[in-house]
Amino acid sequence: MSLHILKTMPADEAYWCTTERLQQLAIQNLYQLELALAPPS
């Protein structure tokens, strides 16, 4: 997931992106995906 995010972000943002920031973005995206795929309650 981190690799996908890194490839899809703008080049200037990717250049300055730290490993910690990339990990945070991956966790956020996975959480959003989980929410989107969850059945409505």
mmCIF entry with sequence, helices, sheets and N, C-alpha, C, O atoms, coordinates in Angstrom:
data_MODEL
# 
_entry.id   MODEL 
# 
_entity.id                         1 
_entity.type                       polymer 
_entity.pdbx_number_of_molecules   1 
# 
_entity_poly.entity_id                      1 
_entity_poly.type                           'polypeptide(L)' 
_entity_poly.nstd_linkage                   no 
_entity_poly.nstd_monomer                   no 
_entity_poly.pdbx_seq_one_letter_code       MSLHILKTMPADEAYWCTTERLQQLAIQNLYQLELALAPPS 
_entity_poly.pdbx_seq_one_letter_code_can   MSLHILKTMPADEAYWCTTERLQQLAIQNLYQLELALAPPS 
_entity_poly.pdbx_strand_id                 A 
# 
loop_
_entity_poly_seq.entity_id 
_entity_poly_seq.num 
_entity_poly_seq.mon_id 
_entity_poly_seq.hetero 
1 1  MET n 
1 2  SER n 
1 3  LEU n 
1 4  HIS n 
1 5  ILE n 
1 6  LEU n 
1 7  LYS n 
1 8  THR n 
1 9  MET n 
1 10 PRO n 
1 11 ALA n 
1 12 ASP n 
1 13 GLU n 
1 14 ALA n 
1 15 TYR n 
1 16 TRP n 
1 17 CYS n 
1 18 THR n 
1 19 THR n 
1 20 GLU n 
1 21 ARG n 
1 22 LEU n 
1 23 GLN n 
1 24 GLN n 
1 25 LEU n 
1 26 ALA n 
1 27 ILE n 
1 28 GLN n 
1 29 ASN n 
1 30 LEU n 
1 31 TYR n 
1 32 GLN n 
1 33 LEU n 
1 34 GLU n 
1 35 LEU n 
1 36 ALA n 
1 37 LEU n 
1 38 ALA n 
1 39 PRO n 
1 40 PRO n 
1 41 SER n 
# 
_struct_asym.id          A 
_struct_asym.entity_id   1 
# 
loop_
_struct_conf.conf_type_id 
_struct_conf.id 
_struct_conf.pdbx_PDB_helix_id 
_struct_conf.beg_label_comp_id 
_struct_conf.beg_label_asym_id 
_struct_conf.beg_label_seq_id 
_struct_conf.pdbx_beg_PDB_ins_code 
_struct_conf.end_label_comp_id 
_struct_conf.end_label_asym_id 
_struct_conf.end_label_seq_id 
_struct_conf.pdbx_end_PDB_ins_code 
_struct_conf.beg_auth_comp_id 
_struct_conf.beg_auth_asym_id 
_struct_conf.beg_auth_seq_id 
_struct_conf.end_auth_comp_id 
_struct_conf.end_auth_asym_id 
_struct_conf.end_auth_seq_id 
_struct_conf.pdbx_PDB_helix_class 
_struct_conf.details 
_struct_conf.pdbx_PDB_helix_length 
HELX_P HELX_P1 AA1 SER A 2  ? THR A 8  ? SER A 2  THR A 8  1 ? 7  
HELX_P HELX_P2 AA2 ALA A 11 ? TRP A 16 ? ALA A 11 TRP A 16 1 ? 6  
HELX_P HELX_P3 AA3 THR A 19 ? LEU A 37 ? THR A 19 LEU A 37 1 ? 19 
# 
_struct_conf_type.id          HELX_P 
_struct_conf_type.criteria    ? 
_struct_conf_type.reference   ? 
# 
loop_
_atom_site.group_PDB 
_atom_site.id 
_atom_site.type_symbol 
_atom_site.label_atom_id 
_atom_site.label_alt_id 
_atom_site.label_comp_id 
_atom_site.label_asym_id 
_atom_site.label_entity_id 
_atom_site.label_seq_id 
_atom_site.pdbx_PDB_ins_code 
_atom_site.Cartn_x 
_atom_site.Cartn_y 
_atom_site.Cartn_z 
_atom_site.occupancy 
_atom_site.B_iso_or_equiv 
_atom_site.pdbx_formal_charge 
_atom_site.auth_seq_id 
_atom_site.auth_comp_id 
_atom_site.auth_asym_id 
_atom_site.auth_atom_id 
_atom_site.pdbx_PDB_model_num 
ATOM 1   N N  . MET A 1 1  ? 0.827   -1.192 0.000  1.00 0.00 ? 1  MET A N  1 
ATOM 2   C CA . MET A 1 1  ? 0.000   0.000  0.000  1.00 0.00 ? 1  MET A CA 1 
ATOM 3   C C  . MET A 1 1  ? 0.869   1.252  0.000  1.00 0.00 ? 1  MET A C  1 
ATOM 4   O O  . MET A 1 1  ? 0.562   2.224  -0.691 1.00 0.00 ? 1  MET A O  1 
ATOM 5   N N  . SER A 1 2  ? 1.943   1.232  0.767  1.00 0.00 ? 2  SER A N  1 
ATOM 6   C CA . SER A 1 2  ? 2.840   2.387  0.816  1.00 0.00 ? 2  SER A CA 1 
ATOM 7   C C  . SER A 1 2  ? 3.446   2.670  -0.547 1.00 0.00 ? 2  SER A C  1 
ATOM 8   O O  . SER A 1 2  ? 3.579   3.828  -0.944 1.00 0.00 ? 2  SER A O  1 
ATOM 9   N N  . LEU A 1 3  ? 3.808   1.630  -1.254 1.00 0.00 ? 3  LEU A N  1 
ATOM 10  C CA . LEU A 1 3  ? 4.399   1.796  -2.585 1.00 0.00 ? 3  LEU A CA 1 
ATOM 11  C C  . LEU A 1 3  ? 3.387   2.410  -3.546 1.00 0.00 ? 3  LEU A C  1 
ATOM 12  O O  . LEU A 1 3  ? 3.742   3.272  -4.351 1.00 0.00 ? 3  LEU A O  1 
ATOM 13  N N  . HIS A 1 4  ? 2.139   1.978  -3.470 1.00 0.00 ? 4  HIS A N  1 
ATOM 14  C CA . HIS A 1 4  ? 1.085   2.550  -4.320 1.00 0.00 ? 4  HIS A CA 1 
ATOM 15  C C  . HIS A 1 4  ? 0.904   4.038  -4.015 1.00 0.00 ? 4  HIS A C  1 
ATOM 16  O O  . HIS A 1 4  ? 0.792   4.850  -4.933 1.00 0.00 ? 4  HIS A O  1 
ATOM 17  N N  . ILE A 1 5  ? 0.874   4.390  -2.748 1.00 0.00 ? 5  ILE A N  1 
ATOM 18  C CA . ILE A 1 5  ? 0.708   5.792  -2.359 1.00 0.00 ? 5  ILE A CA 1 
ATOM 19  C C  . ILE A 1 5  ? 1.884   6.616  -2.864 1.00 0.00 ? 5  ILE A C  1 
ATOM 20  O O  . ILE A 1 5  ? 1.697   7.712  -3.394 1.00 0.00 ? 5  ILE A O  1 
ATOM 21  N N  . LEU A 1 6  ? 3.080   6.099  -2.702 1.00 0.00 ? 6  LEU A N  1 
ATOM 22  C CA . LEU A 1 6  ? 4.279   6.808  -3.145 1.00 0.00 ? 6  LEU A CA 1 
ATOM 23  C C  . LEU A 1 6  ? 4.258   7.038  -4.652 1.00 0.00 ? 6  LEU A C  1 
ATOM 24  O O  . LEU A 1 6  ? 4.660   8.101  -5.125 1.00 0.00 ? 6  LEU A O  1 
ATOM 25  N N  . LYS A 1 7  ? 3.792   6.049  -5.405 1.00 0.00 ? 7  LYS A N  1 
ATOM 26  C CA . LYS A 1 7  ? 3.750   6.179  -6.866 1.00 0.00 ? 7  LYS A CA 1 
ATOM 27  C C  . LYS A 1 7  ? 2.668   7.145  -7.333 1.00 0.00 ? 7  LYS A C  1 
ATOM 28  O O  . LYS A 1 7  ? 2.802   7.744  -8.400 1.00 0.00 ? 7  LYS A O  1 
ATOM 29  N N  . THR A 1 8  ? 1.603   7.307  -6.560 1.00 0.00 ? 8  THR A N  1 
ATOM 30  C CA . THR A 1 8  ? 0.483   8.133  -7.011 1.00 0.00 ? 8  THR A CA 1 
ATOM 31  C C  . THR A 1 8  ? 0.511   9.560  -6.476 1.00 0.00 ? 8  THR A C  1 
ATOM 32  O O  . THR A 1 8  ? -0.280  10.389 -6.924 1.00 0.00 ? 8  THR A O  1 
ATOM 33  N N  . MET A 1 9  ? 1.391   9.870  -5.540 1.00 0.00 ? 9  MET A N  1 
ATOM 34  C CA . MET A 1 9  ? 1.443   11.241 -5.033 1.00 0.00 ? 9  MET A CA 1 
ATOM 35  C C  . MET A 1 9  ? 2.301   12.110 -5.953 1.00 0.00 ? 9  MET A C  1 
ATOM 36  O O  . MET A 1 9  ? 3.142   11.593 -6.688 1.00 0.00 ? 9  MET A O  1 
ATOM 37  N N  . PRO A 1 10 ? 2.092   13.423 -5.914 1.00 0.00 ? 10 PRO A N  1 
ATOM 38  C CA . PRO A 1 10 ? 2.888   14.321 -6.749 1.00 0.00 ? 10 PRO A CA 1 
ATOM 39  C C  . PRO A 1 10 ? 4.384   14.174 -6.459 1.00 0.00 ? 10 PRO A C  1 
ATOM 40  O O  . PRO A 1 10 ? 4.777   13.871 -5.333 1.00 0.00 ? 10 PRO A O  1 
ATOM 41  N N  . ALA A 1 11 ? 5.203   14.388 -7.470 1.00 0.00 ? 11 ALA A N  1 
ATOM 42  C CA . ALA A 1 11 ? 6.649   14.153 -7.352 1.00 0.00 ? 11 ALA A CA 1 
ATOM 43  C C  . ALA A 1 11 ? 7.292   14.995 -6.255 1.00 0.00 ? 11 ALA A C  1 
ATOM 44  O O  . ALA A 1 11 ? 8.139   14.493 -5.516 1.00 0.00 ? 11 ALA A O  1 
ATOM 45  N N  . ASP A 1 12 ? 6.907   16.261 -6.136 1.00 0.00 ? 12 ASP A N  1 
ATOM 46  C CA . ASP A 1 12 ? 7.523   17.101 -5.105 1.00 0.00 ? 12 ASP A CA 1 
ATOM 47  C C  . ASP A 1 12 ? 7.137   16.647 -3.700 1.00 0.00 ? 12 ASP A C  1 
ATOM 48  O O  . ASP A 1 12 ? 7.947   16.733 -2.777 1.00 0.00 ? 12 ASP A O  1 
ATOM 49  N N  . GLU A 1 13 ? 5.914   16.169 -3.531 1.00 0.00 ? 13 GLU A N  1 
ATOM 50  C CA . GLU A 1 13 ? 5.485   15.654 -2.230 1.00 0.00 ? 13 GLU A CA 1 
ATOM 51  C C  . GLU A 1 13 ? 6.181   14.327 -1.924 1.00 0.00 ? 13 GLU A C  1 
ATOM 52  O O  . GLU A 1 13 ? 6.590   14.087 -0.788 1.00 0.00 ? 13 GLU A O  1 
ATOM 53  N N  . ALA A 1 14 ? 6.314   13.476 -2.923 1.00 0.00 ? 14 ALA A N  1 
ATOM 54  C CA . ALA A 1 14 ? 6.978   12.183 -2.733 1.00 0.00 ? 14 ALA A CA 1 
ATOM 55  C C  . ALA A 1 14 ? 8.448   12.366 -2.380 1.00 0.00 ? 14 ALA A C  1 
ATOM 56  O O  . ALA A 1 14 ? 9.004   11.586 -1.607 1.00 0.00 ? 14 ALA A O  1 
ATOM 57  N N  . TYR A 1 15 ? 9.077   13.388 -2.941 1.00 0.00 ? 15 TYR A N  1 
ATOM 58  C CA . TYR A 1 15 ? 10.499  13.642 -2.680 1.00 0.00 ? 15 TYR A CA 1 
ATOM 59  C C  . TYR A 1 15 ? 10.742  13.930 -1.204 1.00 0.00 ? 15 TYR A C  1 
ATOM 60  O O  . TYR A 1 15 ? 11.734  13.469 -0.639 1.00 0.00 ? 15 TYR A O  1 
ATOM 61  N N  . TRP A 1 16 ? 9.847   14.688 -0.576 1.00 0.00 ? 16 TRP A N  1 
ATOM 62  C CA . TRP A 1 16 ? 10.031  15.079 0.817  1.00 0.00 ? 16 TRP A CA 1 
ATOM 63  C C  . TRP A 1 16 ? 9.310   14.159 1.801  1.00 0.00 ? 16 TRP A C  1 
ATOM 64  O O  . TRP A 1 16 ? 9.376   14.380 3.010  1.00 0.00 ? 16 TRP A O  1 
ATOM 65  N N  . CYS A 1 17 ? 8.632   13.145 1.309  1.00 0.00 ? 17 CYS A N  1 
ATOM 66  C CA . CYS A 1 17 ? 7.853   12.254 2.166  1.00 0.00 ? 17 CYS A CA 1 
ATOM 67  C C  . CYS A 1 17 ? 8.773   11.338 2.986  1.00 0.00 ? 17 CYS A C  1 
ATOM 68  O O  . CYS A 1 17 ? 9.623   10.640 2.432  1.00 0.00 ? 17 CYS A O  1 
ATOM 69  N N  . THR A 1 18 ? 8.592   11.353 4.294  1.00 0.00 ? 18 THR A N  1 
ATOM 70  C CA . THR A 1 18 ? 9.390   10.479 5.159  1.00 0.00 ? 18 THR A CA 1 
ATOM 71  C C  . THR A 1 18 ? 8.723   9.108  5.259  1.00 0.00 ? 18 THR A C  1 
ATOM 72  O O  . THR A 1 18 ? 7.563   8.940  4.882  1.00 0.00 ? 18 THR A O  1 
ATOM 73  N N  . THR A 1 19 ? 9.455   8.156  5.759  1.00 0.00 ? 19 THR A N  1 
ATOM 74  C CA . THR A 1 19 ? 8.928   6.807  5.943  1.00 0.00 ? 19 THR A CA 1 
ATOM 75  C C  . THR A 1 19 ? 7.750   6.817  6.915  1.00 0.00 ? 19 THR A C  1 
ATOM 76  O O  . THR A 1 19 ? 6.758   6.117  6.708  1.00 0.00 ? 19 THR A O  1 
ATOM 77  N N  . GLU A 1 20 ? 7.868   7.614  7.973  1.00 0.00 ? 20 GLU A N  1 
ATOM 78  C CA . GLU A 1 20 ? 6.796   7.695  8.963  1.00 0.00 ? 20 GLU A CA 1 
ATOM 79  C C  . GLU A 1 20 ? 5.524   8.283  8.355  1.00 0.00 ? 20 GLU A C  1 
ATOM 80  O O  . GLU A 1 20 ? 4.423   7.795  8.612  1.00 0.00 ? 20 GLU A O  1 
ATOM 81  N N  . ARG A 1 21 ? 5.680   9.332  7.550  1.00 0.00 ? 21 ARG A N  1 
ATOM 82  C CA . ARG A 1 21 ? 4.522   9.959  6.903  1.00 0.00 ? 21 ARG A CA 1 
ATOM 83  C C  . ARG A 1 21 ? 3.868   8.997  5.922  1.00 0.00 ? 21 ARG A C  1 
ATOM 84  O O  . ARG A 1 21 ? 2.642   8.921  5.835  1.00 0.00 ? 21 ARG A O  1 
ATOM 85  N N  . LEU A 1 22 ? 4.694   8.266  5.186  1.00 0.00 ? 22 LEU A N  1 
ATOM 86  C CA . LEU A 1 22 ? 4.169   7.293  4.233  1.00 0.00 ? 22 LEU A CA 1 
ATOM 87  C C  . LEU A 1 22 ? 3.389   6.200  4.958  1.00 0.00 ? 22 LEU A C  1 
ATOM 88  O O  . LEU A 1 22 ? 2.348   5.750  4.479  1.00 0.00 ? 22 LEU A O  1 
ATOM 89  N N  . GLN A 1 23 ? 3.892   5.780  6.102  1.00 0.00 ? 23 GLN A N  1 
ATOM 90  C CA . GLN A 1 23 ? 3.198   4.760  6.891  1.00 0.00 ? 23 GLN A CA 1 
ATOM 91  C C  . GLN A 1 23 ? 1.863   5.302  7.413  1.00 0.00 ? 23 GLN A C  1 
ATOM 92  O O  . GLN A 1 23 ? 0.864   4.583  7.414  1.00 0.00 ? 23 GLN A O  1 
ATOM 93  N N  . GLN A 1 24 ? 1.838   6.555  7.852  1.00 0.00 ? 24 GLN A N  1 
ATOM 94  C CA . GLN A 1 24 ? 0.592   7.169  8.315  1.00 0.00 ? 24 GLN A CA 1 
ATOM 95  C C  . GLN A 1 24 ? -0.438  7.230  7.192  1.00 0.00 ? 24 GLN A C  1 
ATOM 96  O O  . GLN A 1 24 ? -1.611  6.923  7.403  1.00 0.00 ? 24 GLN A O  1 
ATOM 97  N N  . LEU A 1 25 ? 0.002   7.626  6.001  1.00 0.00 ? 25 LEU A N  1 
ATOM 98  C CA . LEU A 1 25 ? -0.907  7.710  4.860  1.00 0.00 ? 25 LEU A CA 1 
ATOM 99  C C  . LEU A 1 25 ? -1.448  6.335  4.486  1.00 0.00 ? 25 LEU A C  1 
ATOM 100 O O  . LEU A 1 25 ? -2.622  6.204  4.140  1.00 0.00 ? 25 LEU A O  1 
ATOM 101 N N  . ALA A 1 26 ? -0.605  5.314  4.555  1.00 0.00 ? 26 ALA A N  1 
ATOM 102 C CA . ALA A 1 26 ? -1.046  3.954  4.239  1.00 0.00 ? 26 ALA A CA 1 
ATOM 103 C C  . ALA A 1 26 ? -2.106  3.492  5.238  1.00 0.00 ? 26 ALA A C  1 
ATOM 104 O O  . ALA A 1 26 ? -3.109  2.895  4.847  1.00 0.00 ? 26 ALA A O  1 
ATOM 105 N N  . ILE A 1 27 ? -1.891  3.762  6.508  1.00 0.00 ? 27 ILE A N  1 
ATOM 106 C CA . ILE A 1 27 ? -2.856  3.374  7.541  1.00 0.00 ? 27 ILE A CA 1 
ATOM 107 C C  . ILE A 1 27 ? -4.177  4.107  7.333  1.00 0.00 ? 27 ILE A C  1 
ATOM 108 O O  . ILE A 1 27 ? -5.246  3.508  7.456  1.00 0.00 ? 27 ILE A O  1 
ATOM 109 N N  . GLN A 1 28 ? -4.110  5.403  7.016  1.00 0.00 ? 28 GLN A N  1 
ATOM 110 C CA . GLN A 1 28 ? -5.330  6.175  6.768  1.00 0.00 ? 28 GLN A CA 1 
ATOM 111 C C  . GLN A 1 28 ? -6.099  5.624  5.572  1.00 0.00 ? 28 GLN A C  1 
ATOM 112 O O  . GLN A 1 28 ? -7.321  5.486  5.623  1.00 0.00 ? 28 GLN A O  1 
ATOM 113 N N  . ASN A 1 29 ? -5.381  5.311  4.501  1.00 0.00 ? 29 ASN A N  1 
ATOM 114 C CA . ASN A 1 29 ? -6.043  4.790  3.301  1.00 0.00 ? 29 ASN A CA 1 
ATOM 115 C C  . ASN A 1 29 ? -6.663  3.422  3.552  1.00 0.00 ? 29 ASN A C  1 
ATOM 116 O O  . ASN A 1 29 ? -7.764  3.146  3.074  1.00 0.00 ? 29 ASN A O  1 
ATOM 117 N N  . LEU A 1 30 ? -5.977  2.566  4.293  1.00 0.00 ? 30 LEU A N  1 
ATOM 118 C CA . LEU A 1 30 ? -6.528  1.251  4.603  1.00 0.00 ? 30 LEU A CA 1 
ATOM 119 C C  . LEU A 1 30 ? -7.759  1.373  5.499  1.00 0.00 ? 30 LEU A C  1 
ATOM 120 O O  . LEU A 1 30 ? -8.716  0.614  5.344  1.00 0.00 ? 30 LEU A O  1 
ATOM 121 N N  . TYR A 1 31 ? -7.742  2.320  6.430  1.00 0.00 ? 31 TYR A N  1 
ATOM 122 C CA . TYR A 1 31 ? -8.898  2.537  7.293  1.00 0.00 ? 31 TYR A CA 1 
ATOM 123 C C  . TYR A 1 31 ? -10.090 3.027  6.471  1.00 0.00 ? 31 TYR A C  1 
ATOM 124 O O  . TYR A 1 31 ? -11.215 2.569  6.671  1.00 0.00 ? 31 TYR A O  1 
ATOM 125 N N  . GLN A 1 32 ? -9.842  3.960  5.547  1.00 0.00 ? 32 GLN A N  1 
ATOM 126 C CA . GLN A 1 32 ? -10.916 4.457  4.688  1.00 0.00 ? 32 GLN A CA 1 
ATOM 127 C C  . GLN A 1 32 ? -11.477 3.342  3.810  1.00 0.00 ? 32 GLN A C  1 
ATOM 128 O O  . GLN A 1 32 ? -12.685 3.270  3.589  1.00 0.00 ? 32 GLN A O  1 
ATOM 129 N N  . LEU A 1 33 ? -10.602 2.477  3.313  1.00 0.00 ? 33 LEU A N  1 
ATOM 130 C CA . LEU A 1 33 ? -11.041 1.345  2.502  1.00 0.00 ? 33 LEU A CA 1 
ATOM 131 C C  . LEU A 1 33 ? -11.912 0.403  3.328  1.00 0.00 ? 33 LEU A C  1 
ATOM 132 O O  . LEU A 1 33 ? -12.934 -0.088 2.849  1.00 0.00 ? 33 LEU A O  1 
ATOM 133 N N  . GLU A 1 34 ? -11.503 0.156  4.565  1.00 0.00 ? 34 GLU A N  1 
ATOM 134 C CA . GLU A 1 34 ? -12.288 -0.710 5.446  1.00 0.00 ? 34 GLU A CA 1 
ATOM 135 C C  . GLU A 1 34 ? -13.674 -0.112 5.696  1.00 0.00 ? 34 GLU A C  1 
ATOM 136 O O  . GLU A 1 34 ? -14.675 -0.830 5.693  1.00 0.00 ? 34 GLU A O  1 
ATOM 137 N N  . LEU A 1 35 ? -13.727 1.202  5.911  1.00 0.00 ? 35 LEU A N  1 
ATOM 138 C CA . LEU A 1 35 ? -15.020 1.860  6.126  1.00 0.00 ? 35 LEU A CA 1 
ATOM 139 C C  . LEU A 1 35 ? -15.896 1.787  4.880  1.00 0.00 ? 35 LEU A C  1 
ATOM 140 O O  . LEU A 1 35 ? -17.109 1.597  4.978  1.00 0.00 ? 35 LEU A O  1 
ATOM 141 N N  . ALA A 1 36 ? -15.287 1.936  3.723  1.00 0.00 ? 36 ALA A N  1 
ATOM 142 C CA . ALA A 1 36 ? -16.049 1.913  2.473  1.00 0.00 ? 36 ALA A CA 1 
ATOM 143 C C  . ALA A 1 36 ? -16.602 0.524  2.175  1.00 0.00 ? 36 ALA A C  1 
ATOM 144 O O  . ALA A 1 36 ? -17.683 0.398  1.599  1.00 0.00 ? 36 ALA A O  1 
ATOM 145 N N  . LEU A 1 37 ? -15.875 -0.512 2.559  1.00 0.00 ? 37 LEU A N  1 
ATOM 146 C CA . LEU A 1 37 ? -16.290 -1.875 2.247  1.00 0.00 ? 37 LEU A CA 1 
ATOM 147 C C  . LEU A 1 37 ? -17.171 -2.503 3.324  1.00 0.00 ? 37 LEU A C  1 
ATOM 148 O O  . LEU A 1 37 ? -17.751 -3.567 3.111  1.00 0.00 ? 37 LEU A O  1 
ATOM 149 N N  . ALA A 1 38 ? -17.272 -1.850 4.472  1.00 0.00 ? 38 ALA A N  1 
ATOM 150 C CA . ALA A 1 38 ? -18.080 -2.393 5.567  1.00 0.00 ? 38 ALA A CA 1 
ATOM 151 C C  . ALA A 1 38 ? -19.564 -2.304 5.217  1.00 0.00 ? 38 ALA A C  1 
ATOM 152 O O  . ALA A 1 38 ? -20.004 -1.338 4.594  1.00 0.00 ? 38 ALA A O  1 
ATOM 153 N N  . PRO A 1 39 ? -20.325 -3.311 5.619  1.00 0.00 ? 39 PRO A N  1 
ATOM 154 C CA . PRO A 1 39 ? -21.773 -3.252 5.362  1.00 0.00 ? 39 PRO A CA 1 
ATOM 155 C C  . PRO A 1 39 ? -22.403 -2.142 6.208  1.00 0.00 ? 39 PRO A C  1 
ATOM 156 O O  . PRO A 1 39 ? -21.950 -1.875 7.320  1.00 0.00 ? 39 PRO A O  1 
ATOM 157 N N  . PRO A 1 40 ? -23.428 -1.509 5.690  1.00 0.00 ? 40 PRO A N  1 
ATOM 158 C CA . PRO A 1 40 ? -24.084 -0.446 6.471  1.00 0.00 ? 40 PRO A CA 1 
ATOM 159 C C  . PRO A 1 40 ? -24.718 -1.020 7.737  1.00 0.00 ? 40 PRO A C  1 
ATOM 160 O O  . PRO A 1 40 ? -25.242 -2.134 7.753  1.00 0.00 ? 40 PRO A O  1 
ATOM 161 N N  . SER A 1 41 ? -24.648 -0.226 8.776  1.00 0.00 ? 41 SER A N  1 
ATOM 162 C CA . SER A 1 41 ? -25.224 -0.725 10.039 1.00 0.00 ? 41 SER A CA 1 
ATOM 163 C C  . SER A 1 41 ? -26.574 -0.137 10.322 1.00 0.00 ? 41 SER A C  1 
ATOM 164 O O  . SER A 1 41 ? -27.185 -0.456 11.341 1.00 0.00 ? 41 SER A O  1 
# 
